[in-house]
């Protein structure tokens, strides 16, 4: 999972303090992990639909999934929660198109009417867009 996000071995984001590691290992002997985020789907979607861009078509996907974090449980933190991630790539779109797509998704599927979007700096990633439901 981490390799598809360009997190090499030894990268701080791979520390097991934030990730549920299993005893089961892959063919390289690395321990398997429960998904800590939906970001690996970006790589899968972009790889699978790469030809769309060459044909002048967009790549667009919304990925909801359950994720797991090794958190201390309290009133504001839980080890299992749902995350939604959006990918929208085309020469003819901007971040506003992605925001409108996510708003439509939330309004239709979660009946959310009050969404807040903000540019947020995450330590291990470049500039990112985050949203919250209210």
C-alpha positions as CSV (number, residue, x, y, z in Angstrom):
1,X,0.0,0.0,0.0
2,X,2.7,2.5,1.0
3,X,4.7,2.0,-2.2
4,X,1.8,3.1,-4.3
5,X,1.7,6.4,-2.4
6,X,5.5,6.9,-2.8
7,X,6.2,6.3,0.9
8,X,9.5,4.3,0.8
9,X,10.6,1.9,3.6
10,X,11.7,4.0,6.5
11,X,9.2,6.8,5.8
12,X,7.6,8.1,9.0
13,X,4.1,7.6,7.6
14,X,4.8,3.9,7.7
15,X,5.4,3.7,11.4
16,X,3.2,1.1,13.1
17,X,2.2,3.5,15.9
18,X,-0.6,4.7,13.5
19,X,-1.3,1.5,11.6
20,X,-2.8,-1.9,12.5
21,X,-0.2,-4.5,11.5
22,X,-1.2,-8.1,11.2
23,X,0.9,-11.2,11.8
24,X,0.3,-12.3,8.2
25,X,2.9,-11.3,5.7
26,X,3.1,-10.8,1.9
27,X,5.4,-12.6,-0.5
28,X,8.3,-10.2,0.5
29,X,7.9,-11.0,4.2
30,X,6.3,-7.5,5.0
31,X,3.5,-7.6,7.4
32,X,0.0,-6.9,6.0
33,X,-1.9,-3.9,7.3
34,X,-5.5,-2.9,7.6
35,X,-6.3,0.0,5.3
36,X,-5.3,3.2,7.1
37,X,-6.7,5.5,4.3
38,X,-8.4,5.4,0.9
39,X,-5.5,7.1,-0.9
40,X,-4.2,3.8,-2.4
41,X,-7.3,3.8,-4.6
42,X,-6.1,7.0,-6.3
43,X,-3.2,5.0,-7.7
44,X,-5.5,2.2,-8.9
45,X,-8.0,4.6,-10.5
46,X,-5.3,6.7,-12.2
47,X,-3.4,3.6,-13.5
48,X,-6.6,1.9,-14.8
49,X,-8.0,4.9,-16.6
50,X,-4.8,6.5,-17.8
51,X,-5.9,6.1,-21.4
52,X,-8.8,8.4,-20.8
53,X,-6.5,11.4,-20.6
54,X,-4.9,10.5,-24.0
55,X,-8.4,10.4,-25.5
56,X,-9.2,13.8,-24.0
57,X,-11.6,12.3,-21.4
58,X,-11.5,12.9,-17.7
59,X,-10.6,10.5,-14.9
60,X,-13.2,11.0,-12.1
61,X,-13.9,8.8,-9.1
62,X,-15.2,9.0,-5.6
63,X,-13.9,6.3,-3.2
64,X,-15.7,5.7,0.1
65,X,-14.4,3.0,2.4
66,X,-13.9,2.0,6.0
67,X,-10.4,2.6,7.3
68,X,-8.5,1.6,10.5
69,X,-6.1,3.6,12.6
70,X,-4.2,2.6,15.7
71,X,-5.8,5.3,17.9
72,X,-6.3,5.7,21.6
73,X,-10.1,5.7,22.0
74,X,-11.8,8.7,23.5
75,X,-14.9,10.8,22.8
76,X,-13.2,12.3,19.6
77,X,-11.2,9.3,18.3
78,X,-12.1,5.9,17.1
79,X,-10.0,3.2,15.5
80,X,-12.5,2.5,12.7
81,X,-14.2,5.2,10.6
82,X,-15.3,6.0,7.1
83,X,-13.3,8.1,4.7
84,X,-14.3,9.5,1.3
85,X,-11.7,10.5,-1.3
86,X,-12.3,12.1,-4.7
87,X,-10.0,12.1,-7.8
88,X,-10.8,14.3,-10.8
89,X,-8.1,14.8,-13.5
90,X,-8.6,16.5,-16.8
91,X,-7.2,19.5,-18.7
92,X,-10.7,21.1,-18.5
93,X,-11.4,20.9,-14.7
94,X,-10.2,22.7,-11.6
95,X,-10.6,22.2,-7.9
96,X,-14.1,23.8,-8.1
97,X,-15.3,20.9,-10.2
98,X,-14.0,18.4,-7.7
99,X,-15.7,20.3,-4.8
100,X,-19.0,20.4,-6.7
101,X,-18.7,16.6,-7.4
102,X,-18.1,15.9,-3.7
103,X,-20.9,18.2,-2.6
104,X,-23.3,16.4,-5.0
105,X,-22.1,13.0,-3.7
106,X,-22.6,14.0,0.0
107,X,-26.0,15.6,-0.7
108,X,-27.4,12.6,-2.5
109,X,-25.9,9.8,-0.4
110,X,-25.5,11.2,3.1
111,X,-28.1,14.0,2.9
112,X,-25.4,16.4,4.1
113,X,-26.2,20.1,3.4
114,X,-23.5,21.9,5.2
115,X,-20.0,21.1,3.9
116,X,-16.9,23.0,4.6
117,X,-13.8,22.7,2.4
118,X,-10.3,24.0,3.3
119,X,-6.8,23.6,1.9
120,X,-4.8,21.8,4.6
121,X,-1.2,20.9,4.9
122,X,-0.6,17.3,5.9
123,X,3.0,16.7,7.1
124,X,3.6,13.8,4.7
125,X,1.8,15.1,1.6
126,X,1.8,18.1,-0.6
127,X,-1.1,20.6,-0.4
128,X,-4.4,18.7,0.1
129,X,-8.1,19.5,0.1
130,X,-10.1,18.4,3.1
131,X,-13.7,18.7,4.0
132,X,-15.9,18.2,7.0
133,X,-19.6,17.6,7.5
134,X,-21.6,19.8,9.9
